[in-house]
C-alpha cells in the first residue's frame, strides 16, 4: 500500500495483512498505521536492524528478502 486509500481498499477486499512502504518516513508510516486495523508490515530496503524501529512505529514487523537472507556465495 502507498496511502490511506490503499489501506481502505485492502480492508474492503478482506486482506489479512498489508505491506506499507517506508519511503514516506517513519512518522508518515506511523500516521497511516493509525488509519487501519490491519496488521501492517513495513517494506522498503529494510533489514534485521530495522525491526525495532518498525515496531516502535506500529508495524507488525518488516517485509524483507535481501535484508534477512544471507547473500548467496
Wavefront OBJ file of the C-alpha trace (Angstrom):
o trace
v 0.000 0.000 0.000
v 1.018 3.596 -0.569
v -1.634 5.672 1.148
v -4.771 5.632 3.291
v -6.937 4.881 0.256
v -4.926 1.741 -0.473
v -5.288 0.663 3.164
v -9.067 1.135 2.981
v -9.235 -0.876 -0.250
v -7.184 -3.683 1.308
v -9.583 -3.827 4.255
v -12.601 -3.823 1.915
v -11.072 -6.727 -0.017
v -10.720 -8.688 3.210
v -6.931 -8.807 3.221
v -5.327 -10.469 6.226
v -2.389 -8.027 6.287
v -0.697 -5.388 4.142
v 2.756 -4.069 3.452
v 3.346 -0.329 3.561
v 6.433 1.370 2.182
v 8.567 3.484 4.469
v 9.707 5.867 1.744
v 7.393 8.426 3.364
v 9.489 8.286 6.550
v 8.672 6.638 9.859
v 6.411 9.464 11.031
v 4.336 9.184 7.845
v 4.251 5.401 8.254
v 3.031 5.727 11.849
v 0.340 8.234 10.838
v -1.004 5.886 8.162
v -0.747 2.968 10.569
v -3.287 4.730 12.763
v -5.830 4.716 9.906
v -6.052 0.918 9.598
v -6.846 -2.049 11.812
v -4.995 -4.474 9.528
v -1.598 -5.838 10.558
v 0.972 -3.815 8.602
v 4.481 -4.905 7.697
v 6.973 -2.203 6.749
v 8.744 -2.609 3.408
v 11.446 -0.710 1.578
v 15.072 -1.750 1.842
v 14.784 -2.878 5.449
v 16.986 -5.314 7.363
v 17.059 -7.037 10.738
v 18.411 -3.852 12.350
v 15.179 -2.037 11.379
v 12.764 -4.378 13.171
v 12.739 -2.480 16.475
v 12.219 0.861 14.714
v 9.414 -0.601 12.614
v 7.655 -1.987 15.660
v 8.098 1.299 17.521
v 6.163 2.960 14.683
v 3.312 0.446 14.771
v 4.459 -2.176 12.287
v 3.764 -5.844 12.897
v 7.238 -6.479 11.508
v 9.163 -5.976 8.285
v 8.891 -7.494 4.841
v 12.362 -8.199 3.532
v 14.245 -10.712 1.469
v 17.767 -9.466 0.862
v 17.875 -7.767 4.250
v 17.212 -11.033 6.093
v 18.684 -13.740 3.888
v 22.420 -14.221 3.648
v 23.882 -13.447 0.252
v 24.462 -16.435 -1.977
v 28.119 -17.441 -2.355
l 1 2 3 4 5 6 7 8 9 10 11 12 13 14 15 16 17 18 19 20 21 22 23 24 25 26 27 28 29 30 31 32 33 34 35 36 37 38 39 40 41 42 43 44 45 46 47 48 49 50 51 52 53 54 55 56 57 58 59 60 61 62 63 64 65 66 67 68 69 70 71 72 73
